[in-house]
Amino acid sequence: GPVALVAAVSQTLVISYWATAPSLSDKAVYRYFARTIPHDDFTTNALVNTIGSMGWKALALLYPDNIFGQGFAQGVAKYASDTGVTVLASQSYFPGDAKSIEDGLRLIKRSGQPPLHRL
């Protein structure tokens, strides 16, 4: 993110308690960035493994169209095939836009799978 880039230029350490984007782990770019929570790859891997262990074979994904939602969707797609889970549909929506959410749900319903949603 922008704060991490400013920290790199000014050589000032930034410790985040909220940033979960996996890209921030790239120490070649973000040498002065650290976090107190795991990045999205850890959480999406655990989530997809849990879904697979529950016997789900497929899912549809509805996620907010922002950096956090996009990272979540990419992580789910990355780990789903490793666990035998198929992502049948993946649809973003604009947070706070009811029509966008309704449109996303309509597309998800066409896939025949219940949505997996990240708040």
Backbone as XML, in Angstrom:
<?xml version="1.0"?>
<chain id="A" units="angstrom">
  <residue number="1" name="GLY">
    <atom name="N" x="0.769" y="-1.167" z="0.000"/>
    <atom name="CA" x="0.000" y="0.000" z="0.000"/>
    <atom name="C" x="0.833" y="1.263" z="0.000"/>
  </residue>
  <residue number="2" name="PRO">
    <atom name="N" x="0.175" y="2.369" z="-0.153"/>
    <atom name="CA" x="0.846" y="3.665" z="-0.220"/>
    <atom name="C" x="1.661" y="3.997" z="1.026"/>
  </residue>
  <residue number="3" name="VAL">
    <atom name="N" x="1.144" y="3.696" z="2.200"/>
    <atom name="CA" x="1.889" y="3.986" z="3.435"/>
    <atom name="C" x="3.174" y="3.176" z="3.482"/>
  </residue>
  <residue number="4" name="ALA">
    <atom name="N" x="3.111" y="1.924" z="3.075"/>
    <atom name="CA" x="4.302" y="1.078" z="3.072"/>
    <atom name="C" x="5.332" y="1.592" z="2.074"/>
  </residue>
  <residue number="5" name="LEU">
    <atom name="N" x="4.885" y="2.151" z="0.950"/>
    <atom name="CA" x="5.824" y="2.717" z="-0.021"/>
    <atom name="C" x="6.492" y="3.978" z="0.521"/>
  </residue>
  <residue number="6" name="VAL">
    <atom name="N" x="5.727" y="4.829" z="1.186"/>
    <atom name="CA" x="6.295" y="6.023" z="1.810"/>
    <atom name="C" x="7.303" y="5.614" z="2.879"/>
  </residue>
  <residue number="7" name="ALA">
    <atom name="N" x="6.980" y="4.585" z="3.634"/>
    <atom name="CA" x="7.899" y="4.086" z="4.660"/>
    <atom name="C" x="9.206" y="3.620" z="4.034"/>
  </residue>
  <residue number="8" name="ALA">
    <atom name="N" x="9.129" y="2.982" z="2.881"/>
    <atom name="CA" x="10.342" y="2.512" z="2.205"/>
    <atom name="C" x="11.212" y="3.684" z="1.765"/>
  </residue>
  <residue number="9" name="VAL">
    <atom name="N" x="10.579" y="4.712" z="1.210"/>
    <atom name="CA" x="11.329" y="5.884" z="0.740"/>
    <atom name="C" x="11.979" y="6.619" z="1.913"/>
  </residue>
  <residue number="10" name="SER">
    <atom name="N" x="11.236" y="6.763" z="3.005"/>
    <atom name="CA" x="11.757" y="7.502" z="4.169"/>
    <atom name="C" x="12.528" y="6.601" z="5.132"/>
  </residue>
  <residue number="11" name="GLN">
    <atom name="N" x="12.591" y="5.306" z="4.822"/>
    <atom name="CA" x="13.266" y="4.319" z="5.664"/>
    <atom name="C" x="12.755" y="4.372" z="7.112"/>
  </residue>
  <residue number="12" name="THR">
    <atom name="N" x="11.428" y="4.387" z="7.212"/>
    <atom name="CA" x="10.742" y="4.427" z="8.495"/>
    <atom name="C" x="9.938" y="3.140" z="8.661"/>
  </residue>
  <residue number="13" name="LEU">
    <atom name="N" x="10.109" y="2.460" z="9.767"/>
    <atom name="CA" x="9.386" y="1.215" z="10.007"/>
    <atom name="C" x="7.900" y="1.484" z="10.225"/>
  </residue>
  <residue number="14" name="VAL">
    <atom name="N" x="7.076" y="0.709" z="9.544"/>
    <atom name="CA" x="5.624" y="0.748" z="9.724"/>
    <atom name="C" x="5.193" y="-0.645" z="10.151"/>
  </residue>
  <residue number="15" name="ILE">
    <atom name="N" x="4.451" y="-0.721" z="11.258"/>
    <atom name="CA" x="3.906" y="-1.992" z="11.736"/>
    <atom name="C" x="2.388" y="-1.876" z="11.679"/>
  </residue>
  <residue number="16" name="SER">
    <atom name="N" x="1.771" y="-2.736" z="10.877"/>
    <atom name="CA" x="0.329" y="-2.685" z="10.682"/>
    <atom name="C" x="-0.372" y="-3.779" z="11.476"/>
  </residue>
  <residue number="17" name="TYR">
    <atom name="N" x="-1.490" y="-3.438" z="12.058"/>
    <atom name="CA" x="-2.331" y="-4.418" z="12.740"/>
    <atom name="C" x="-3.508" y="-4.831" z="11.876"/>
  </residue>
  <residue number="18" name="TRP">
    <atom name="N" x="-3.617" y="-4.311" z="10.639"/>
    <atom name="CA" x="-4.800" y="-4.549" z="9.832"/>
    <atom name="C" x="-4.510" y="-4.996" z="8.406"/>
  </residue>
  <residue number="19" name="ALA">
    <atom name="N" x="-3.373" y="-4.625" z="7.838"/>
    <atom name="CA" x="-3.088" y="-4.894" z="6.428"/>
    <atom name="C" x="-2.838" y="-6.378" z="6.198"/>
  </residue>
  <residue number="20" name="THR">
    <atom name="N" x="-3.629" y="-6.991" z="5.316"/>
    <atom name="CA" x="-3.538" y="-8.434" z="5.080"/>
    <atom name="C" x="-3.149" y="-8.789" z="3.645"/>
  </residue>
  <residue number="21" name="ALA">
    <atom name="N" x="-2.909" y="-7.807" z="2.796"/>
    <atom name="CA" x="-2.566" y="-8.087" z="1.395"/>
    <atom name="C" x="-1.258" y="-8.864" z="1.315"/>
  </residue>
  <residue number="22" name="PRO">
    <atom name="N" x="-1.254" y="-10.014" z="0.647"/>
    <atom name="CA" x="-0.028" y="-10.805" z="0.520"/>
    <atom name="C" x="1.121" y="-10.044" z="-0.138"/>
  </residue>
  <residue number="23" name="SER">
    <atom name="N" x="0.797" y="-9.114" z="-1.037"/>
    <atom name="CA" x="1.845" y="-8.374" z="-1.747"/>
    <atom name="C" x="2.743" y="-7.582" z="-0.804"/>
  </residue>
  <residue number="24" name="LEU">
    <atom name="N" x="2.223" y="-7.227" z="0.368"/>
    <atom name="CA" x="3.022" y="-6.466" z="1.331"/>
    <atom name="C" x="4.131" y="-7.307" z="1.959"/>
  </residue>
  <residue number="25" name="SER">
    <atom name="N" x="4.136" y="-8.599" z="1.707"/>
    <atom name="CA" x="5.199" y="-9.476" z="2.223"/>
    <atom name="C" x="6.450" y="-9.439" z="1.358"/>
  </residue>
  <residue number="26" name="ASP">
    <atom name="N" x="6.386" y="-8.765" z="0.221"/>
    <atom name="CA" x="7.532" y="-8.679" z="-0.685"/>
    <atom name="C" x="8.573" y="-7.731" z="-0.094"/>
  </residue>
  <residue number="27" name="LYS">
    <atom name="N" x="9.600" y="-8.288" z="0.533"/>
    <atom name="CA" x="10.614" y="-7.480" z="1.223"/>
    <atom name="C" x="11.507" y="-6.711" z="0.260"/>
  </residue>
  <residue number="28" name="ALA">
    <atom name="N" x="11.517" y="-7.086" z="-1.016"/>
    <atom name="CA" x="12.276" y="-6.313" z="-1.995"/>
    <atom name="C" x="11.634" y="-4.938" z="-2.204"/>
  </residue>
  <residue number="29" name="VAL">
    <atom name="N" x="10.320" y="-4.867" z="-2.036"/>
    <atom name="CA" x="9.587" y="-3.620" z="-2.220"/>
    <atom name="C" x="9.279" y="-2.952" z="-0.882"/>
  </residue>
  <residue number="30" name="TYR">
    <atom name="N" x="8.890" y="-3.745" z="0.116"/>
    <atom name="CA" x="8.420" y="-3.218" z="1.400"/>
    <atom name="C" x="9.376" y="-3.618" z="2.531"/>
  </residue>
  <residue number="31" name="ARG">
    <atom name="N" x="10.607" y="-3.154" z="2.468"/>
    <atom name="CA" x="11.615" y="-3.527" z="3.465"/>
    <atom name="C" x="11.285" y="-3.021" z="4.864"/>
  </residue>
  <residue number="32" name="TYR">
    <atom name="N" x="10.530" y="-1.932" z="4.969"/>
    <atom name="CA" x="10.261" y="-1.315" z="6.262"/>
    <atom name="C" x="8.825" y="-1.557" z="6.721"/>
  </residue>
  <residue number="33" name="PHE">
    <atom name="N" x="8.214" y="-2.605" z="6.221"/>
    <atom name="CA" x="6.831" y="-2.921" z="6.591"/>
    <atom name="C" x="6.780" y="-4.240" z="7.354"/>
  </residue>
  <residue number="34" name="ALA">
    <atom name="N" x="6.007" y="-4.250" z="8.422"/>
    <atom name="CA" x="5.751" y="-5.474" z="9.194"/>
    <atom name="C" x="4.285" y="-5.479" z="9.593"/>
  </residue>
  <residue number="35" name="ARG">
    <atom name="N" x="3.800" y="-6.631" z="9.974"/>
    <atom name="CA" x="2.396" y="-6.726" z="10.404"/>
    <atom name="C" x="2.273" y="-7.651" z="11.604"/>
  </residue>
  <residue number="36" name="THR">
    <atom name="N" x="1.173" y="-7.490" z="12.310"/>
    <atom name="CA" x="0.939" y="-8.294" z="13.512"/>
    <atom name="C" x="-0.071" y="-9.407" z="13.279"/>
  </residue>
  <residue number="37" name="ILE">
    <atom name="N" x="-0.599" y="-9.498" z="12.063"/>
    <atom name="CA" x="-1.572" y="-10.539" z="11.714"/>
    <atom name="C" x="-1.109" y="-11.243" z="10.443"/>
  </residue>
  <residue number="38" name="PRO">
    <atom name="N" x="-1.575" y="-12.455" z="10.187"/>
    <atom name="CA" x="-1.165" y="-13.150" z="8.968"/>
    <atom name="C" x="-1.782" y="-12.503" z="7.727"/>
  </residue>
  <residue number="39" name="HIS">
    <atom name="N" x="-1.139" y="-12.687" z="6.592"/>
    <atom name="CA" x="-1.711" y="-12.166" z="5.351"/>
    <atom name="C" x="-2.783" y="-13.118" z="4.835"/>
  </residue>
  <residue number="40" name="ASP">
    <atom name="N" x="-3.513" y="-12.666" z="3.827"/>
    <atom name="CA" x="-4.689" y="-13.373" z="3.326"/>
    <atom name="C" x="-4.415" y="-14.792" z="2.850"/>
  </residue>
  <residue number="41" name="ASP">
    <atom name="N" x="-3.207" y="-15.085" z="2.377"/>
    <atom name="CA" x="-2.927" y="-16.446" z="1.929"/>
    <atom name="C" x="-3.118" y="-17.465" z="3.055"/>
  </residue>
  <residue number="42" name="PHE">
    <atom name="N" x="-2.751" y="-17.112" z="4.265"/>
    <atom name="CA" x="-2.931" y="-18.029" z="5.389"/>
    <atom name="C" x="-4.412" y="-18.272" z="5.671"/>
  </residue>
  <residue number="43" name="THR">
    <atom name="N" x="-5.181" y="-17.191" z="5.690"/>
    <atom name="CA" x="-6.600" y="-17.328" z="6.038"/>
    <atom name="C" x="-7.403" y="-17.988" z="4.923"/>
  </residue>
  <residue number="44" name="THR">
    <atom name="N" x="-7.104" y="-17.653" z="3.665"/>
    <atom name="CA" x="-7.855" y="-18.287" z="2.579"/>
    <atom name="C" x="-7.498" y="-19.764" z="2.455"/>
  </residue>
  <residue number="45" name="ASN">
    <atom name="N" x="-6.252" y="-20.111" z="2.696"/>
    <atom name="CA" x="-5.851" y="-21.517" z="2.671"/>
    <atom name="C" x="-6.603" y="-22.294" z="3.751"/>
  </residue>
  <residue number="46" name="ALA">
    <atom name="N" x="-6.654" y="-21.741" z="4.961"/>
    <atom name="CA" x="-7.368" y="-22.407" z="6.056"/>
    <atom name="C" x="-8.857" y="-22.524" z="5.735"/>
  </residue>
  <residue number="47" name="LEU">
    <atom name="N" x="-9.437" y="-21.473" z="5.176"/>
    <atom name="CA" x="-10.861" y="-21.490" z="4.842"/>
    <atom name="C" x="-11.167" y="-22.554" z="3.791"/>
  </residue>
  <residue number="48" name="VAL">
    <atom name="N" x="-10.381" y="-22.595" z="2.735"/>
    <atom name="CA" x="-10.625" y="-23.574" z="1.665"/>
    <atom name="C" x="-10.405" y="-24.993" z="2.179"/>
  </residue>
  <residue number="49" name="ASN">
    <atom name="N" x="-9.405" y="-25.204" z="3.021"/>
    <atom name="CA" x="-9.207" y="-26.532" z="3.611"/>
    <atom name="C" x="-10.395" y="-26.934" z="4.472"/>
  </residue>
  <residue number="50" name="THR">
    <atom name="N" x="-10.958" y="-26.001" z="5.215"/>
    <atom name="CA" x="-12.138" y="-26.279" z="6.034"/>
    <atom name="C" x="-13.328" y="-26.637" z="5.155"/>
  </residue>
  <residue number="51" name="ILE">
    <atom name="N" x="-13.526" y="-25.872" z="4.085"/>
    <atom name="CA" x="-14.621" y="-26.153" z="3.160"/>
    <atom name="C" x="-14.466" y="-27.554" z="2.566"/>
  </residue>
  <residue number="52" name="GLY">
    <atom name="N" x="-13.254" y="-27.889" z="2.137"/>
    <atom name="CA" x="-13.003" y="-29.217" z="1.578"/>
    <atom name="C" x="-13.240" y="-30.323" z="2.582"/>
  </residue>
  <residue number="53" name="SER">
    <atom name="N" x="-12.837" y="-30.093" z="3.836"/>
    <atom name="CA" x="-13.023" y="-31.120" z="4.866"/>
    <atom name="C" x="-14.490" y="-31.304" z="5.240"/>
  </residue>
  <residue number="54" name="MET">
    <atom name="N" x="-15.312" y="-30.292" z="4.933"/>
    <atom name="CA" x="-16.752" y="-30.399" z="5.187"/>
    <atom name="C" x="-17.464" y="-31.132" z="4.054"/>
  </residue>
  <residue number="55" name="GLY">
    <atom name="N" x="-16.715" y="-31.517" z="3.015"/>
    <atom name="CA" x="-17.299" y="-32.264" z="1.920"/>
    <atom name="C" x="-17.820" y="-31.422" z="0.780"/>
  </residue>
  <residue number="56" name="TRP">
    <atom name="N" x="-17.652" y="-30.112" z="0.839"/>
    <atom name="CA" x="-18.095" y="-29.270" z="-0.269"/>
    <atom name="C" x="-17.199" y="-29.545" z="-1.466"/>
  </residue>
  <residue number="57" name="LYS">
    <atom name="N" x="-17.785" y="-29.686" z="-2.623"/>
    <atom name="CA" x="-17.029" y="-29.928" z="-3.850"/>
    <atom name="C" x="-16.955" y="-28.691" z="-4.732"/>
  </residue>
  <residue number="58" name="ALA">
    <atom name="N" x="-17.844" y="-27.731" z="-4.493"/>
    <atom name="CA" x="-17.877" y="-26.524" z="-5.321"/>
    <atom name="C" x="-18.415" y="-25.364" z="-4.500"/>
  </residue>
  <residue number="59" name="LEU">
    <atom name="N" x="-18.075" y="-24.155" z="-4.937"/>
    <atom name="CA" x="-18.576" y="-22.953" z="-4.274"/>
    <atom name="C" x="-18.657" y="-21.828" z="-5.271"/>
  </residue>
  <residue number="60" name="ALA">
    <atom name="N" x="-19.412" y="-20.821" z="-4.906"/>
    <atom name="CA" x="-19.468" y="-19.570" z="-5.656"/>
    <atom name="C" x="-19.012" y="-18.477" z="-4.699"/>
  </residue>
  <residue number="61" name="LEU">
    <atom name="N" x="-18.287" y="-17.520" z="-5.216"/>
    <atom name="CA" x="-17.655" y="-16.512" z="-4.381"/>
    <atom name="C" x="-18.182" y="-15.126" z="-4.718"/>
  </residue>
  <residue number="62" name="LEU">
    <atom name="N" x="-18.664" y="-14.413" z="-3.719"/>
    <atom name="CA" x="-19.114" y="-13.025" z="-3.839"/>
    <atom name="C" x="-18.225" y="-12.200" z="-2.931"/>
  </residue>
  <residue number="63" name="TYR">
    <atom name="N" x="-17.510" y="-11.225" z="-3.503"/>
    <atom name="CA" x="-16.524" y="-10.484" z="-2.707"/>
    <atom name="C" x="-16.560" y="-8.995" z="-3.044"/>
  </residue>
  <residue number="64" name="PRO">
    <atom name="N" x="-16.191" y="-8.142" z="-2.080"/>
    <atom name="CA" x="-16.173" y="-6.703" z="-2.344"/>
    <atom name="C" x="-15.067" y="-6.341" z="-3.340"/>
  </residue>
  <residue number="65" name="ASP">
    <atom name="N" x="-15.381" y="-5.413" z="-4.227"/>
    <atom name="CA" x="-14.420" y="-4.984" z="-5.248"/>
    <atom name="C" x="-13.475" y="-3.940" z="-4.650"/>
  </residue>
  <residue number="66" name="ASN">
    <atom name="N" x="-12.557" y="-4.438" z="-3.817"/>
    <atom name="CA" x="-11.500" y="-3.602" z="-3.246"/>
    <atom name="C" x="-10.268" y="-4.483" z="-3.059"/>
  </residue>
  <residue number="67" name="ILE">
    <atom name="N" x="-9.183" y="-3.926" z="-2.609"/>
    <atom name="CA" x="-7.942" y="-4.681" z="-2.517"/>
    <atom name="C" x="-8.074" y="-5.884" z="-1.583"/>
  </residue>
  <residue number="68" name="PHE">
    <atom name="N" x="-8.853" y="-5.743" z="-0.523"/>
    <atom name="CA" x="-9.022" y="-6.852" z="0.414"/>
    <atom name="C" x="-9.867" y="-7.970" z="-0.203"/>
  </residue>
  <residue number="69" name="GLY">
    <atom name="N" x="-10.973" y="-7.595" z="-0.822"/>
    <atom name="CA" x="-11.829" y="-8.591" z="-1.466"/>
    <atom name="C" x="-11.139" y="-9.287" z="-2.624"/>
  </residue>
  <residue number="70" name="GLN">
    <atom name="N" x="-10.384" y="-8.526" z="-3.410"/>
    <atom name="CA" x="-9.674" y="-9.116" z="-4.548"/>
    <atom name="C" x="-8.611" y="-10.104" z="-4.062"/>
  </residue>
  <residue number="71" name="GLY">
    <atom name="N" x="-7.894" y="-9.742" z="-2.994"/>
    <atom name="CA" x="-6.902" y="-10.655" z="-2.429"/>
    <atom name="C" x="-7.547" y="-11.923" z="-1.900"/>
  </residue>
  <residue number="72" name="PHE">
    <atom name="N" x="-8.707" y="-11.766" z="-1.265"/>
    <atom name="CA" x="-9.459" y="-12.909" z="-0.757"/>
    <atom name="C" x="-9.863" y="-13.835" z="-1.896"/>
  </residue>
  <residue number="73" name="ALA">
    <atom name="N" x="-10.429" y="-13.257" z="-2.967"/>
    <atom name="CA" x="-10.873" y="-14.058" z="-4.110"/>
    <atom name="C" x="-9.698" y="-14.776" z="-4.767"/>
  </residue>
  <residue number="74" name="GLN">
    <atom name="N" x="-8.577" y="-14.090" z="-4.920"/>
    <atom name="CA" x="-7.395" y="-14.717" z="-5.517"/>
    <atom name="C" x="-6.890" y="-15.865" z="-4.641"/>
  </residue>
  <residue number="75" name="GLY">
    <atom name="N" x="-6.910" y="-15.658" z="-3.324"/>
    <atom name="CA" x="-6.463" y="-16.714" z="-2.415"/>
    <atom name="C" x="-7.364" y="-17.935" z="-2.460"/>
  </residue>
  <residue number="76" name="VAL">
    <atom name="N" x="-8.671" y="-17.721" z="-2.490"/>
    <atom name="CA" x="-9.607" y="-18.846" z="-2.580"/>
    <atom name="C" x="-9.367" y="-19.610" z="-3.876"/>
  </residue>
  <residue number="77" name="ALA">
    <atom name="N" x="-9.234" y="-18.883" z="-4.985"/>
    <atom name="CA" x="-8.994" y="-19.542" z="-6.281"/>
    <atom name="C" x="-7.673" y="-20.311" z="-6.262"/>
  </residue>
  <residue number="78" name="LYS">
    <atom name="N" x="-6.668" y="-19.739" z="-5.639"/>
    <atom name="CA" x="-5.341" y="-20.356" z="-5.588"/>
    <atom name="C" x="-5.355" y="-21.687" z="-4.847"/>
  </residue>
  <residue number="79" name="TYR">
    <atom name="N" x="-6.076" y="-21.759" z="-3.732"/>
    <atom name="CA" x="-6.054" y="-22.957" z="-2.896"/>
    <atom name="C" x="-7.194" y="-23.931" z="-3.166"/>
  </residue>
  <residue number="80" name="ALA">
    <atom name="N" x="-8.239" y="-23.493" z="-3.843"/>
    <atom name="CA" x="-9.402" y="-24.365" z="-4.060"/>
    <atom name="C" x="-9.030" y="-25.635" z="-4.826"/>
  </residue>
  <residue number="81" name="SER">
    <atom name="N" x="-8.312" y="-25.493" z="-5.909"/>
    <atom name="CA" x="-8.002" y="-26.677" z="-6.723"/>
    <atom name="C" x="-7.121" y="-27.665" z="-5.958"/>
  </residue>
  <residue number="82" name="ASP">
    <atom name="N" x="-6.282" y="-27.177" z="-5.046"/>
    <atom name="CA" x="-5.431" y="-28.059" z="-4.237"/>
    <atom name="C" x="-6.238" y="-28.954" z="-3.306"/>
  </residue>
  <residue number="83" name="THR">
    <atom name="N" x="-7.451" y="-28.532" z="-2.972"/>
    <atom name="CA" x="-8.271" y="-29.286" z="-2.022"/>
    <atom name="C" x="-9.450" y="-29.988" z="-2.693"/>
  </residue>
  <residue number="84" name="GLY">
    <atom name="N" x="-9.492" y="-29.948" z="-4.021"/>
    <atom name="CA" x="-10.580" y="-30.613" z="-4.734"/>
    <atom name="C" x="-11.869" y="-29.824" z="-4.749"/>
  </residue>
  <residue number="85" name="VAL">
    <atom name="N" x="-11.806" y="-28.527" z="-4.460"/>
    <atom name="CA" x="-12.990" y="-27.666" z="-4.477"/>
    <atom name="C" x="-12.949" y="-26.841" z="-5.761"/>
  </residue>
  <residue number="86" name="THR">
    <atom name="N" x="-14.055" y="-26.793" z="-6.465"/>
    <atom name="CA" x="-14.156" y="-26.024" z="-7.701"/>
    <atom name="C" x="-14.849" y="-24.698" z="-7.432"/>
  </residue>
  <residue number="87" name="VAL">
    <atom name="N" x="-14.276" y="-23.612" z="-7.921"/>
    <atom name="CA" x="-14.926" y="-22.302" z="-7.843"/>
    <atom name="C" x="-15.754" y="-22.151" z="-9.116"/>
  </residue>
  <residue number="88" name="LEU">
    <atom name="N" x="-17.066" y="-22.305" z="-8.977"/>
    <atom name="CA" x="-17.962" y="-22.262" z="-10.131"/>
    <atom name="C" x="-18.227" y="-20.847" z="-10.620"/>
  </residue>
  <residue number="89" name="ALA">
    <atom name="N" x="-18.212" y="-19.904" z="-9.695"/>
    <atom name="CA" x="-18.446" y="-18.505" z="-10.058"/>
    <atom name="C" x="-17.715" y="-17.632" z="-9.055"/>
  </residue>
  <residue number="90" name="SER">
    <atom name="N" x="-17.213" y="-16.515" z="-9.540"/>
    <atom name="CA" x="-16.532" y="-15.544" z="-8.685"/>
    <atom name="C" x="-16.968" y="-14.171" z="-9.151"/>
  </residue>
  <residue number="91" name="GLN">
    <atom name="N" x="-17.642" y="-13.441" z="-8.281"/>
    <atom name="CA" x="-18.242" y="-12.169" z="-8.681"/>
    <atom name="C" x="-17.962" y="-11.103" z="-7.631"/>
  </residue>
  <residue number="92" name="SER">
    <atom name="N" x="-17.503" y="-9.949" z="-8.079"/>
    <atom name="CA" x="-17.282" y="-8.833" z="-7.157"/>
    <atom name="C" x="-18.526" y="-7.944" z="-7.100"/>
  </residue>
  <residue number="93" name="TYR">
    <atom name="N" x="-18.571" y="-7.127" z="-6.062"/>
    <atom name="CA" x="-19.617" y="-6.117" z="-5.933"/>
    <atom name="C" x="-18.990" y="-4.865" z="-5.344"/>
  </residue>
  <residue number="94" name="PHE">
    <atom name="N" x="-19.651" y="-3.749" z="-5.517"/>
    <atom name="CA" x="-19.175" y="-2.494" z="-4.961"/>
    <atom name="C" x="-19.754" y="-2.315" z="-3.562"/>
  </residue>
  <residue number="95" name="PRO">
    <atom name="N" x="-18.911" y="-2.263" z="-2.538"/>
    <atom name="CA" x="-19.407" y="-2.126" z="-1.162"/>
    <atom name="C" x="-20.337" y="-0.912" z="-1.021"/>
  </residue>
  <residue number="96" name="GLY">
    <atom name="N" x="-21.456" y="-1.125" z="-0.379"/>
    <atom name="CA" x="-22.427" y="-0.055" z="-0.156"/>
    <atom name="C" x="-23.387" y="0.176" z="-1.304"/>
  </residue>
  <residue number="97" name="ASP">
    <atom name="N" x="-23.211" y="-0.521" z="-2.413"/>
    <atom name="CA" x="-24.068" y="-0.362" z="-3.584"/>
    <atom name="C" x="-25.015" y="-1.560" z="-3.650"/>
  </residue>
  <residue number="98" name="ALA">
    <atom name="N" x="-26.242" y="-1.361" z="-3.180"/>
    <atom name="CA" x="-27.211" y="-2.456" z="-3.091"/>
    <atom name="C" x="-27.457" y="-3.109" z="-4.452"/>
  </residue>
  <residue number="99" name="LYS">
    <atom name="N" x="-27.546" y="-2.325" z="-5.522"/>
    <atom name="CA" x="-27.784" y="-2.894" z="-6.848"/>
    <atom name="C" x="-26.617" y="-3.788" z="-7.269"/>
  </residue>
  <residue number="100" name="SER">
    <atom name="N" x="-25.416" y="-3.359" z="-6.980"/>
    <atom name="CA" x="-24.233" y="-4.154" z="-7.317"/>
    <atom name="C" x="-24.244" y="-5.489" z="-6.574"/>
  </residue>
  <residue number="101" name="ILE">
    <atom name="N" x="-24.642" y="-5.455" z="-5.316"/>
    <atom name="CA" x="-24.714" y="-6.687" z="-4.519"/>
    <atom name="C" x="-25.811" y="-7.599" z="-5.075"/>
  </residue>
  <residue number="102" name="GLU">
    <atom name="N" x="-26.980" y="-7.024" z="-5.386"/>
    <atom name="CA" x="-28.075" y="-7.817" z="-5.955"/>
    <atom name="C" x="-27.661" y="-8.440" z="-7.289"/>
  </residue>
  <residue number="103" name="ASP">
    <atom name="N" x="-26.993" y="-7.656" z="-8.139"/>
    <atom name="CA" x="-26.528" y="-8.179" z="-9.426"/>
    <atom name="C" x="-25.540" y="-9.324" z="-9.207"/>
  </residue>
  <residue number="104" name="GLY">
    <atom name="N" x="-24.633" y="-9.156" z="-8.258"/>
    <atom name="CA" x="-23.665" y="-10.203" z="-7.943"/>
    <atom name="C" x="-24.340" y="-11.468" z="-7.456"/>
  </residue>
  <residue number="105" name="LEU">
    <atom name="N" x="-25.320" y="-11.322" z="-6.579"/>
    <atom name="CA" x="-26.055" y="-12.486" z="-6.074"/>
    <atom name="C" x="-26.838" y="-13.179" z="-7.182"/>
  </residue>
  <residue number="106" name="ARG">
    <atom name="N" x="-27.398" y="-12.387" z="-8.099"/>
    <atom name="CA" x="-28.128" y="-12.963" z="-9.230"/>
    <atom name="C" x="-27.189" y="-13.834" z="-10.081"/>
  </residue>
  <residue number="107" name="LEU">
    <atom name="N" x="-25.998" y="-13.344" z="-10.348"/>
    <atom name="CA" x="-25.024" y="-14.126" z="-11.118"/>
    <atom name="C" x="-24.596" y="-15.384" z="-10.359"/>
  </residue>
  <residue number="108" name="ILE">
    <atom name="N" x="-24.429" y="-15.242" z="-9.042"/>
    <atom name="CA" x="-24.049" y="-16.390" z="-8.220"/>
    <atom name="C" x="-25.154" y="-17.443" z="-8.252"/>
  </residue>
  <residue number="109" name="LYS">
    <atom name="N" x="-26.399" y="-17.016" z="-8.139"/>
    <atom name="CA" x="-27.524" y="-17.964" z="-8.147"/>
    <atom name="C" x="-27.559" y="-18.768" z="-9.434"/>
  </residue>
  <residue number="110" name="ARG">
    <atom name="N" x="-27.181" y="-18.148" z="-10.532"/>
    <atom name="CA" x="-27.154" y="-18.858" z="-11.818"/>
    <atom name="C" x="-26.153" y="-20.007" z="-11.808"/>
  </residue>
  <residue number="111" name="SER">
    <atom name="N" x="-25.138" y="-19.922" z="-10.939"/>
    <atom name="CA" x="-24.128" y="-20.989" z="-10.875"/>
    <atom name="C" x="-24.668" y="-22.208" z="-10.141"/>
  </residue>
  <residue number="112" name="GLY">
    <atom name="N" x="-25.755" y="-22.028" z="-9.367"/>
    <atom name="CA" x="-26.327" y="-23.131" z="-8.617"/>
    <atom name="C" x="-25.658" y="-23.398" z="-7.288"/>
  </residue>
  <residue number="113" name="GLN">
    <atom name="N" x="-24.735" y="-22.530" z="-6.871"/>
    <atom name="CA" x="-24.024" y="-22.717" z="-5.601"/>
    <atom name="C" x="-24.348" y="-21.588" z="-4.640"/>
  </residue>
  <residue number="114" name="PRO">
    <atom name="N" x="-24.375" y="-21.887" z="-3.335"/>
    <atom name="CA" x="-24.548" y="-20.803" z="-2.360"/>
    <atom name="C" x="-23.281" y="-19.947" z="-2.326"/>
  </residue>
  <residue number="115" name="PRO">
    <atom name="N" x="-23.407" y="-18.635" z="-2.113"/>
    <atom name="CA" x="-22.214" y="-17.781" z="-2.106"/>
    <atom name="C" x="-21.395" y="-17.942" z="-0.831"/>
  </residue>
  <residue number="116" name="LEU">
    <atom name="N" x="-20.091" y="-17.809" z="-0.981"/>
    <atom name="CA" x="-19.163" y="-17.675" z="0.129"/>
    <atom name="C" x="-18.773" y="-16.218" z="0.122"/>
  </residue>
  <residue number="117" name="HIS">
    <atom name="N" x="-19.002" y="-15.515" z="1.207"/>
    <atom name="CA" x="-18.901" y="-14.058" z="1.213"/>
    <atom name="C" x="-17.887" y="-13.594" z="2.239"/>
  </residue>
  <residue number="118" name="ARG">
    <atom name="N" x="-17.057" y="-12.654" z="1.865"/>
    <atom name="CA" x="-16.139" y="-12.024" z="2.812"/>
    <atom name="C" x="-16.682" y="-10.656" z="3.135"/>
  </residue>
  <residue number="119" name="LEU">
    <atom name="N" x="-16.863" y="-10.390" z="4.408"/>
    <atom name="CA" x="-17.351" y="-9.083" z="4.832"/>
    <atom name="C" x="-16.229" y="-8.082" z="4.881"/>
  </residue>
</chain>
